[in-house]
Amino acid sequence: MTPAITLAAKQKIAHQVHEYAHDPGCDSYGLEATKKLGVPAERVFKTLVVELDGKSLAVAVVPVMAKLGLKQIAKAAGGKKAAMADPVDVQRSTGYVLGGVSPLGQKKRLPTIIDSSAESLTSMYVSAGKRGLEIELAPLDLQKLTHAKFAAIAV
């Protein structure tokens, strides 16, 4: 059990956990999940952590096939400028390793923005807190658990 799965269970959120054999040589964890789980790419989201204005961190949840718009995430999170966070800061703040960062159950709650494309889905997949492990849940449940807001942040 990861903190992400524990949080969903504790809050009695309907979810399913999907596990697959992670290939350490794979460089795109999200695309690997879509292939190995046989799920359409628009339903699988990656969790990225950005640094806002050189001061604070925020979480972006975007489709695996999309890129994160740094201007868009900065604006949505109330900042002026965003840059990808240092991997050491990401691990220290979230408690998760890169490729396994979940928006759920992080050590420190960070402002979270979910790309608005998720709003039309009945369920979405995000990392469950380790490579090779995904959690499927409704976008509104993810929003509730993370206190996130929806915004158009993918480009």
C-alpha positions in Angstrom: 0.0 0.0 0.0 1.3 3.4 -0.9 0.2 6.6 0.7 -1.9 7.4 -2.4 -3.9 4.2 -2.2 -4.2 4.5 1.6 -5.7 8.0 1.2 -8.3 6.9 -1.3 -9.3 3.9 0.8 -9.4 5.9 4.0 -11.6 8.6 2.4 -13.9 5.8 1.0 -13.3 7.0 -2.6 -14.2 4.4 -5.3 -10.9 3.4 -7.0 -9.1 0.6 -8.7 -5.4 -0.2 -8.5 -3.7 -1.4 -11.6 -0.2 -2.9 -11.5 2.2 -3.8 -14.4 5.8 -4.8 -14.7 7.8 -1.6 -15.0 10.7 -1.7 -17.5 13.6 0.3 -15.9 14.8 1.1 -19.4 11.6 2.9 -20.3 12.0 6.7 -20.4 8.2 7.6 -20.5 6.5 6.2 -17.5 3.0 7.4 -18.6 3.2 6.0 -22.1 4.5 2.7 -20.6 1.4 2.6 -18.4 -0.9 3.2 -21.4 0.7 0.4 -23.4 1.0 -2.2 -20.6 -2.5 -1.5 -19.2 -4.2 -1.2 -22.6 -5.8 2.1 -21.7 -6.4 5.0 -24.1 -3.7 7.7 -23.6 -6.3 10.4 -23.0 -7.3 8.7 -19.7 -3.7 8.4 -18.3 -2.2 11.4 -16.6 1.2 12.3 -15.5 2.0 14.2 -12.3 4.6 17.0 -12.7 5.9 19.3 -10.0 6.8 22.9 -10.9 8.5 25.7 -9.0 6.6 28.9 -9.0 8.4 32.2 -9.0 11.5 30.5 -7.6 9.8 30.2 -4.2 7.2 27.5 -3.9 6.1 24.2 -5.5 2.9 23.2 -7.2 1.6 20.0 -8.8 0.3 19.7 -12.4 -1.7 16.7 -13.6 -1.7 16.5 -17.4 -2.4 13.8 -20.0 0.6 11.7 -20.8 0.5 12.6 -24.5 0.5 16.4 -23.7 3.1 18.8 -22.6 2.7 21.0 -19.6 2.3 24.7 -20.5 4.6 26.5 -18.0 2.8 29.9 -18.6 -0.5 28.2 -18.1 0.4 26.4 -14.9 2.0 29.6 -13.5 -1.2 31.6 -14.1 -3.5 28.8 -12.9 -1.5 28.4 -9.7 -1.3 32.2 -9.0 2.3 32.7 -10.0 4.1 34.7 -12.7 6.7 32.2 -13.8 6.9 28.4 -13.6 9.8 26.0 -14.2 10.2 22.3 -13.7 11.2 21.6 -10.1 14.5 20.1 -9.1 14.1 16.3 -8.8 15.6 16.4 -5.2 13.0 19.0 -4.2 10.2 16.9 -5.8 11.2 13.7 -3.9 11.7 15.6 -0.6 8.3 17.4 -0.9 6.2 14.6 -2.2 7.9 11.5 -0.7 7.8 9.9 -4.1 10.5 9.1 -6.7 10.3 10.5 -10.2 8.2 8.2 -12.4 6.1 7.3 -9.4 5.0 10.7 -8.2 1.3 10.6 -7.3 -0.9 13.7 -6.8 -2.3 11.8 -3.8 -0.8 11.2 -0.4 2.1 13.5 -0.8 4.2 14.3 2.3 3.5 18.0 2.0 0.2 19.1 0.4 1.0 21.3 -2.6 -1.4 23.4 -4.7 -2.6 21.1 -7.4 -4.0 21.9 -10.9 -5.6 19.2 -13.0 -5.8 19.8 -16.7 -9.4 20.6 -17.7 -9.5 17.7 -20.2 -10.0 15.4 -17.3 -13.4 16.9 -16.5 -15.1 15.1 -19.3 -13.8 11.6 -18.3 -15.7 9.1 -16.1 -12.4 7.9 -14.7 -8.7 8.7 -15.1 -5.5 7.0 -14.2 -2.7 8.6 -12.2 0.4 7.2 -10.5 -0.4 5.4 -7.3 2.9 6.2 -5.8 5.4 3.9 -7.4 6.6 3.0 -10.9 4.4 0.3 -12.3 1.4 1.2 -10.2 -1.6 3.3 -11.3 -4.8 4.2 -9.5 -8.0 4.7 -11.4 -10.6 7.1 -10.0 -13.1 9.8 -11.0 -11.6 13.2 -11.8 -13.9 14.9 -9.3 -12.7 12.4 -6.6 -9.1 13.3 -7.4 -10.0 17.0 -7.2 -11.7 16.4 -3.8 -8.8 14.4 -2.4 -6.1 16.9 -3.5 -8.2 20.2 -3.1 -7.2 20.8 -6.8 -8.7 23.0 -9.4 -9.3 22.4 -13.0 -7.6 24.6 -15.6 -6.3 24.3 -19.2 -2.6 23.7 -18.5 -1.7 21.2 -21.2 -0.4 22.3 -24.6 
